[in-house]
């Protein structure tokens, strides 16, 4: 094994050791490929302390697990990692996050709410533009405003934030987005 390979193996071993430490010391959730959910005592505690609706939060995590997105839910940073085997199991690590006051909800315009609803349906900017009879550039401008209001940087996290803050009714969320 060459010098670079030895360094790579050493760094991987360090990362695995760090991951083992995280699993033992941090609030974690395991989303099993079978649909089972295993929640550590520390994760139960933080969900309870934050007064999160456990069912909503776990449903939101299942959506995020499909995209392996690192994001934020209320005052928690959420990191998702798929294991490198074929099990489709996903490890979720929760961390306290600096957050805005609880009662401060983003104020979206009527047009921004409409764009979010189309976004959640999986529509492209071009498709949204046609549906709203506006240009794709105008859709981009609205998306930029939405991203700034939610403090996010992409479509998926904007959609998650809109769902979490109640801008989109659960009945309006498709079970499978359009592809």
LUMVO-844244 format. One line per field, with one value per residue (C-alpha): residue in one letter; residue number from 1; y negated, x, z. Coordinates in pm, whole numbers, plus 50000, padded with zeros to 5 digits. Layout:
! LUMVO-844244
res: (A,...)
n: (NUM,...)
v: (Y,...)
u: (X,...)
w: (Z,...)
! end
This chain:
! LUMVO-844244
res: (X,X,X,X,X,X,X,X,X,X,X,X,X,X,X,X,X,X,X,X,X,X,X,X,X,X,X,X,X,X,X,X,X,X,X,X,X,X,X,X,X,X,X,X,X,X,X,X,X,X,X,X,X,X,X,X,X,X,X,X,X,X,X,X,X,X,X,X,X,X,X,X,X,X,X,X,X,X,X,X,X,X,X,X,X,X,X,X,X,X,X,X,X,X,X,X,X,X,X,X,X,X,X,X,X,X,X,X,X,X,X,X,X,X,X,X,X,X,X,X,X,X,X,X,X,X,X,X,X,X,X,X,X,X,X,X,X,X,X,X,X,X,X,X,X,X,X,X,X,X,X,X,X,X,X,X,X,X,X,X,X,X,X,X,X,X,X,X,X,X,X,X,X,X,X,X,X,X,X)
n: (1,2,3,4,5,6,7,8,9,10,11,12,13,14,15,16,17,18,19,20,21,22,23,24,25,26,27,28,29,30,31,32,33,34,35,36,37,38,39,40,41,42,43,44,45,46,47,48,49,50,51,52,53,54,55,56,57,58,59,60,61,62,63,64,65,66,67,68,69,70,71,72,73,74,75,76,77,78,79,80,81,82,83,84,85,86,87,88,89,90,91,92,93,94,95,96,97,98,99,100,101,102,103,104,105,106,107,108,109,110,111,112,113,114,115,116,117,118,119,120,121,122,123,124,125,126,127,128,129,130,131,132,133,134,135,136,137,138,139,140,141,142,143,144,145,146,147,148,149,150,151,152,153,154,155,156,157,158,159,160,161,162,163,164,165,166,167,168,169,170,171,172,173,174,175,176,177,178,179)
v: (50000,49660,49358,49187,49503,49540,49178,49230,49545,49366,49071,49307,49487,49150,49061,49397,49349,49000,49143,49409,49130,48931,49236,49291,48928,48731,48754,48989,49158,49458,49475,49838,49931,50162,49859,49911,49607,49636,49326,49282,49160,48833,48782,48853,48594,48322,48383,48351,48041,47867,47965,48105,48302,48637,48773,48463,48454,48821,48785,48486,48690,48970,48719,48580,48930,48984,48686,48720,48353,48177,47909,47751,47832,47573,47522,47843,47893,48228,48430,48744,49016,49337,49639,49778,50118,50212,50178,49827,49742,49373,49229,48895,48678,48390,48081,47772,47476,47103,47010,46723,46660,46935,46708,46547,46706,46608,46386,46504,46312,46477,46528,46683,46922,47024,47084,47295,47511,47571,47636,47906,48068,48105,47850,47683,47306,47311,47511,47277,46976,47117,47201,46850,46670,46509,46541,46800,46505,46379,46726,46713,46372,46506,46813,46590,46398,46725,46855,46531,46536,46895,46861,47149,47191,47442,47563,47867,47689,47411,47672,47834,47495,47406,47737,47705,47349,47442,47247,47560,47778,48148,48230,48030,48231,48497,48846,48860,48539,48508,48603)
u: (50000,50139,50180,49860,49655,49790,49699,49350,49292,49414,49180,48887,48960,48961,48624,48477,48603,48448,48120,48123,48170,47879,47651,47740,47722,47481,47104,47060,46778,46811,46562,46571,46518,46242,46048,46136,46259,46502,46533,46807,46717,46899,46697,46371,46478,46560,46236,46045,46237,46173,45806,45817,45524,45701,45484,45533,45906,45959,45751,45963,46278,46156,46117,46465,46614,46516,46734,47008,46975,47148,46905,46727,46398,46286,46594,46772,47038,46966,47237,47143,47385,47313,47519,47742,47572,47258,47025,46899,46930,46982,47148,47006,47218,47050,47238,47113,47101,47095,46746,46509,46237,45972,45683,45855,45712,45826,45575,45537,45348,45054,45271,45553,45306,45182,45537,45611,45304,45425,45777,45650,45470,45810,45756,46050,46090,45977,45662,45588,45632,45387,45132,45149,45187,45515,45872,46118,46333,46044,46011,46385,46341,46054,46261,46551,46311,46177,46530,46623,46309,46366,46745,46800,46987,46795,46451,46438,46517,46275,46002,46087,46081,45744,45594,45742,45611,45264,45262,45147,44862,44941,44661,44847,45168,45178,45275,45512,45643,45624,45955)
w: (50000,49902,50132,50004,50056,50409,50489,50343,50549,50862,50801,50739,51066,51247,51091,51189,51544,51551,51419,51694,51949,51799,51813,52179,52297,52074,52026,51730,51542,51313,51026,50921,50559,50686,50816,51183,51375,51666,51885,52145,52493,52422,52103,52293,52550,52297,52102,52429,52546,52212,52237,51884,51752,51733,51451,51235,51307,51224,50906,50808,50875,50649,50365,50435,50448,50086,49993,50258,50331,50618,50731,51027,51200,51452,51673,51572,51309,51146,50970,50777,50667,50480,50580,50303,50299,50108,50409,50321,50692,50768,51078,51195,51426,51610,51732,51911,51673,51721,51620,51575,51834,51835,51743,51445,51132,50784,50610,50252,49988,49814,49503,49711,49875,49530,49411,49721,49649,49291,49420,49656,49364,49196,48920,48744,48732,48370,48457,48750,48520,48265,48537,48685,48350,48457,48331,48468,48580,48793,48943,49025,49190,49404,49494,49600,49827,49969,50033,50213,50427,50536,50561,50319,49993,49782,49670,49892,50218,50122,50072,50408,50582,50427,50540,50889,50934,50813,50486,50306,50431,50471,50224,49958,49987,49715,49825,49526,49370,48994,48827)
! end
